[in-house]
Amino acid sequence: MTGNVDVLLIGIDAGCLPVFERLYEDDIIPNIRSICEGGVAAPLESQMPPWTPSAWPSLYTGVNPGQHGVCGFVTYDGYDFRVVSGNDVEEHAIWSLLDEHDRSSVVVNVPVTHPPDEFDGALIPGFIGPEDPKCHPEGTLEEVREAIGEYRVYPNYSREHSDFTDEQKMDEYTTLVRMRGEAFCYLADKHEPDFGFVQFQKPDTVFHEFDGNWEKVKTVYEETDRQVGKLLEECDPNTVFIASDHGMGPYEKYEFRVNEFLRDEGYVKAIKGGKGMPSWNPIQEELREGKDTQTWEPNAVERIAAKAAKFGLTAHRIRTGLEKVGLADIAKQYAPKNVARTANEQVDFPNSIAYMRARTELGVRINLQGREPNGIVPLEEYDEVRDELIAKLGAVETPDGEPIFGEVAPREEYFHGKNADNAPDIVTIPNEMGQFLSAQLLGDYFAPPTEPWNHKLDGIIAAKGTGIDPDAMPAKAHIFDVAPTIMSALGVPYSNRMDGTVVPIVADAGAQSYSEYANGDGSAMDEKGEENLEERLADLGYMQ
């Protein structure tokens, strides 16, 4: 029997074999297991940095962030930042290339796809879009909500301002997972696409919000697997793939505050107060409320806190004083996150030689003349400064005498293409992805990790069905390989600009030249929307 979908790609954010195999023991994910063990499966190496907003575009375009342009959660205009959107992805997605060959697609909840381009099929954007995203075709979101009852991109509570119990939060998590499956099945039945792509985000978020609590992880995965089972039954794909953007695992070592080290080495200058470094904290609520926020400016209270900080009244001093007299809970209750943020020491970007802009970039940026608005490092000194920094960072050890970094490398080892200049100049990869990096200025170099569970480099790729060679799976594949492999599974030539190669479990359909990417007609976010997106994303804790 031929189903509604020829090739189905199921994205499981942070999915990986160590997590899956632990869930197998309790029989939590029988449908996912049937694909992994009844077909083929292997680790899928992520890219740098192994985080959602840059990794999913790499997966669905087949190119590195230096080519597609999204190197992190935010992009920069000088020293200021805005949250990335689909408009920042400057390479063709799988569904756009398939459209050129008269193949249709349905795409649901894939991150960094708002606003969508036009193609034959339907798309509902996911993470980093607003709560009521522009969909393709127009009216799709309203139609889906009418068909399945409701559809939301984000939870209906914020992490830090909620009286929700853990049980209520888990109900919301499973509701969001269910919405993805039901929305996809409805659209697949309507459009009968050649290619389907549905992504589940909550298997990642549950680790961040609940510190790897295994019972909560099982709850989220149980519903995810239930939806996978429904997808297999109702869409009856000829071939099904599972892929993830990265893995997930414990961080049992240290938090290393990179900018504190750089300050002591003479590279970072600090200021008290001000807007400071990129943060999701002022973004989260507004995104959940449906605004398309991309950037943030302090409000009146936050500006007052920033000014007070210049005279020494920092959030850190206030919190420390309250904690010393046993009022730590009061400190948390009456230090609103955005006020605490502006009332702290910040990196003085224009007057620093080099700095970490955001911890999730996993890298250090040099304040280069001619590139940065107030660059202070002459171009002729760039190589010398970078080499010196690489040597110093590479030599940093934990208090236990272990290296902080597994690799410290020039960016060209990981980024190439027309947008490589968006990336950090130096890539800093934590040792065994077990050291938590921080960009904050908090006095000490080392502390316990802010998050006890976080991203690992190896995700997963699995496949089962028509055209899959069960004996041809390599020991490991790369995230760049997913796009050419999916297109080959559909018998369609992939782009010769893709960095990946076809995983040999399918017959290679060959490469061809496609036109250079030009931005679609998706509208950019308005000012109100920009305020909203940043406020909502704080819930995920990716920025400090």
VOLUMGU-326393 format. One record per residue (C-alpha): x, y, z. Coordinates in steps of 0.2 Angstrom, whole numbers, plus 2048, in hexadecimal, padded with zeros to 3 digits. Layout:
<pts>
east:north:up
X:Y:Z
...
</pts>
This chain:
<pts>
east:north:up
800:800:800
807:811:7FB
804:81E:809
801:831:809
814:834:80B
821:82D:800
830:831:80C
82D:837:81D
83A:840:828
837:840:83B
842:84D:844
844:84A:856
84E:858:85E
85C:852:869
858:840:864
867:834:866
86B:822:869
870:823:87B
85F:82B:880
855:81F:874
85E:80F:87B
85A:814:88D
848:817:888
848:806:87F
84B:7FE:890
83A:804:896
831:801:886
82D:813:885
830:816:872
82B:806:868
827:80F:858
838:818:858
840:808:85C
838:7FF:84E
840:80B:842
851:80B:84A
852:7F9:84D
847:7F2:83F
850:7FD:832
861:805:834
868:812:840
878:81B:844
87F:82A:84D
87C:83B:844
88B:847:847
884:859:849
88D:869:843
894:877:84D
88C:87D:856
880:86F:85A
871:879:85E
860:87A:857
85F:88A:84D
86F:886:843
86E:873:842
85D:871:83B
860:87D:82D
870:873:82A
866:863:82A
859:869:81E
865:872:812
874:866:812
880:875:814
88A:87B:823
885:88B:82C
893:895:823
889:892:813
877:893:819
87A:8A1:825
873:89C:836
881:89A:842
877:89B:853
867:8A1:85B
86A:8B3:856
873:8BC:848
87C:8CD:84A
87C:8DE:844
88C:8E4:84B
88C:8E1:85D
879:8E0:85E
86F:8D1:85B
85E:8CB:854
856:8B9:855
858:8B0:844
84A:8AB:839
847:8A1:829
84C:8B1:820
85E:8AE:826
85F:89C:81E
867:8A0:80D
867:88F:805
859:884:7FE
850:878:809
84C:867:804
839:86B:801
83E:87A:7F5
84A:86F:7EB
83D:861:7EA
830:86E:7E4
83C:871:7D4
839:85F:7D0
826:85F:7D3
827:856:7E3
81C:85D:7F1
81F:85E:804
817:860:815
822:868:822
81C:86A:834
825:872:843
837:873:83C
841:880:844
847:890:83B
83A:88F:82D
830:89F:831
82B:8A7:825
82A:899:819
82E:899:806
821:894:7FA
821:882:7F3
815:874:7EE
80E:86E:7FF
80C:876:810
817:87C:81F
814:881:831
824:888:839
82A:883:849
837:889:856
83D:89B:855
82E:8A0:84B
820:8AA:854
811:8A1:85C
806:8A5:84E
812:8A3:83F
80F:8A7:82D
80C:896:825
80C:890:813
800:890:80B
7F7:89F:814
7E9:899:81F
7F1:888:823
7F3:88B:836
7E1:890:837
7DB:881:82D
7E6:875:838
7DF:87D:848
7CE:87A:842
7D1:868:83D
7DA:862:84D
7D3:86E:85A
7E3:879:85E
7F5:87B:859
803:885:862
815:886:85F
81A:88A:871
814:885:883
806:88F:88A
811:893:899
821:89B:89B
82F:892:8A5
833:8A0:8B2
821:8A8:8B4
816:899:8B7
80B:891:8C4
80A:882:8B9
80E:872:8C3
81A:865:8BB
80B:85A:8B7
803:869:8AD
813:86D:8A4
814:85A:89F
803:85B:898
807:86A:88E
817:862:887
80D:852:882
800:85D:87A
80C:867:870
814:856:86A
802:850:865
7FF:860:85B
80E:85C:850
808:84B:84C
7F6:850:849
7FA:85F:83F
806:855:833
7FA:847:831
7EC:853:82C
7F7:85C:81F
7FE:84C:818
7ED:846:816
7E8:856:80D
7F7:858:802
7FD:846:800
810:84C:7FF
81E:843:7F8
829:849:806
824:84C:818
82E:854:826
827:855:838
832:85B:847
830:858:859
838:865:864
833:860:876
83F:851:877
84C:85E:878
843:86B:883
83F:85F:891
851:85C:894
855:86F:896
846:873:8A0
846:864:8AC
859:861:8AD
857:850:8A6
84A:849:8B1
847:838:8AA
835:835:8AE
831:846:8A5
83C:840:897
833:830:895
822:839:896
827:844:887
82F:836:87D
820:82B:880
814:837:878
821:83B:86A
821:828:866
80E:827:866
80E:835:859
81C:82C:84F
810:81C:84F
802:826:849
80C:82E:83B
812:81D:835
800:816:836
7F7:825:82E
804:82B:822
80A:819:81D
81B:820:816
824:815:80A
834:81B:812
837:823:824
846:82B:82B
84A:832:83C
857:83F:83E
85C:84B:84C
866:85B:84D
871:856:85B
871:84A:86A
86E:84D:87D
878:848:88C
87E:84C:89D
88A:85A:8A0
894:854:8B0
8A3:85F:8AF
8A4:872:8B1
89D:882:8AB
8AB:88D:8A3
8A8:8A0:8A2
8B2:8A4:892
8B0:8B7:893
8B7:8B7:8A5
8C6:8AE:89F
8C8:8BA:890
8C6:8C8:89C
8D5:8C2:8A6
8DF:8BF:897
8DC:8D1:891
8D0:8CE:883
8BF:8D3:88A
8BA:8E4:892
8AB:8E5:89D
89E:8F2:8A0
890:8F2:8AE
87E:8F2:8A8
878:8F4:897
86F:8E8:88B
87D:8DC:88B
87E:8CB:882
871:8C2:878
864:8BA:883
854:8B0:881
84E:8B7:892
846:8C7:88B
83F:8BD:87C
835:8AF:883
824:8B6:888
822:8C1:879
825:8B2:86D
818:8A7:876
80C:8B5:875
80D:8B5:862
818:8C4:85F
826:8C2:852
834:8C9:85D
846:8C9:857
84F:8D5:862
84D:8DD:873
850:8EE:87B
850:8F1:88E
840:8F8:895
840:907:8A2
842:8FC:8B1
850:8F2:8A9
859:902:8A3
858:909:8B5
860:8F8:8BB
86E:8FA:8AE
871:90C:8B4
872:906:8C6
87F:8F9:8C1
88A:906:8BA
88B:90D:8CC
88F:8FB:8D3
87D:8F6:8D8
87E:8E6:8CD
871:8D7:8CE
880:8CC:8D3
884:8D6:8E2
871:8D7:8E7
86F:8C5:8E5
87F:8C0:8EE
87A:8CB:8FD
869:8C3:8FF
870:8B2:8FD
87C:8B6:90B
86E:8B9:917
864:8AA:912
858:8B3:906
85D:8AA:8F6
84A:8A7:8F1
847:8B9:8F3
855:8BD:8E8
84E:8B3:8DA
83C:8B9:8DD
840:8CB:8DC
84E:8CC:8CF
844:8CB:8BF
84F:8C3:8B2
850:8D2:8A6
854:8DE:8B4
861:8D2:8BB
868:8D1:8A9
86A:8E4:8A7
871:8E6:8B8
880:8DB:8B6
891:8DD:8AE
891:8DB:89C
89E:8D8:88E
8A3:8E9:887
8A3:8E3:875
8AA:8F3:86C
8B8:8F4:877
8BD:8E2:879
8CA:8D9:86E
8C0:8C8:86E
8B1:8C1:876
8A4:8B3:877
894:8BB:870
889:8AD:876
88C:89C:87E
883:892:871
88E:898:863
89C:88E:86B
8A9:89A:865
8B3:8AB:867
8B1:8BA:85C
8BF:8C6:858
8BB:8D9:858
8C2:8DB:847
8C4:8EC:83F
8BA:8EE:82F
8AE:8E0:834
8A7:8E6:845
8A1:8F8:847
8AE:8FC:853
8BB:8EF:84F
8CC:8F1:858
8D6:8E3:851
8DF:8E7:841
8DD:8DB:833
8EF:8D8:832
8EF:8D3:844
8E0:8C7:843
8EA:8B7:840
8F6:8BB:84E
8E8:8BF:85A
8DE:8B0:855
8ED:8A4:856
8F1:8AB:868
8DF:8A8:86D
8DE:897:867
8EE:892:870
8E8:89A:881
8D6:892:880
8DD:881:87B
8E8:881:88A
8DA:885:897
8D7:877:8A3
8C9:873:8B0
8CE:874:8C3
8D0:861:8C1
8DD:863:8B4
8D2:85E:8A5
8D2:868:895
8C2:873:893
8C2:871:880
8C3:862:876
8C7:86D:867
8CB:880:864
8CC:883:852
8CB:891:845
8BA:893:83E
8BE:88E:82C
8C0:87C:833
8AD:87C:835
8A6:88A:82B
8A7:88E:819
89C:897:80C
895:8A8:809
88F:8AB:81B
89F:8A4:824
8A2:8B5:82B
893:8B3:836
89B:8A6:840
8A8:8A8:84F
8BA:8AA:84A
8BF:89C:856
8B5:88C:859
8B5:886:86B
8AF:874:86D
8AD:86F:87F
8B6:85F:884
8AB:850:880
89D:85D:87F
89C:85C:892
8A2:86D:897
895:87A:898
89B:88B:890
894:89C:897
896:8AD:88F
892:8B6:89F
89D:8C0:8AA
89A:8B9:8BC
8AB:8BA:8C4
8B2:8A9:8C4
8B7:89E:8B6
8AF:88E:8BC
89F:889:8C3
893:879:8C3
88A:878:8B2
87B:883:8B0
872:875:8A7
876:863:8AD
870:85C:89C
874:864:88B
878:861:879
884:853:873
88C:852:862
884:842:85C
872:841:858
86A:833:84E
865:82E:83C
85A:81F:839
850:818:82A
844:80A:825
83A:806:816
83B:806:803
84C:808:7FC
856:807:80C
865:7FC:80C
866:7F4:81D
878:7EF:81B
87F:800:815
87E:80C:824
88F:813:829
895:814:83B
890:826:83B
888:833:82F
888:846:830
87A:852:831
87F:859:820
87B:848:819
869:848:81D
863:854:80F
86C:84B:800
866:83A:808
854:83F:809
854:846:7F7
85C:836:7F1
84F:82C:7F9
842:835:7EF
84D:833:7DF
850:845:7DD
862:84D:7DA
868:857:7E9
871:867:7E8
884:867:7E4
886:874:7F1
882:868:7FF
890:864:80B
889:853:80F
88A:843:805
87C:836:803
87C:829:811
87E:819:807
86E:811:80E
865:819:7FF
86A:819:7EC
873:82A:7E8
868:834:7DD
877:83F:7D8
87A:852:7D9
875:860:7CE
877:873:7CE
869:87D:7D5
867:890:7D4
86E:89A:7E2
862:89E:7F0
858:8AE:7F0
84D:8B3:7FF
83B:8AE:7FD
82D:8BA:7FF
82B:8B6:811
829:8C6:81B
835:8CB:828
82F:8CD:83A
828:8DD:83F
82D:8E7:84E
820:8E1:85A
824:8CF:854
836:8D2:858
833:8D6:86A
828:8C6:86B
834:8B9:865
842:8BD:870
838:8BD:87F
831:8AC:87C
841:8A3:878
848:8A6:88A
83E:897:890
84B:88B:887
85A:892:891
865:892:882
86B:8A4:885
870:8AC:896
</pts>
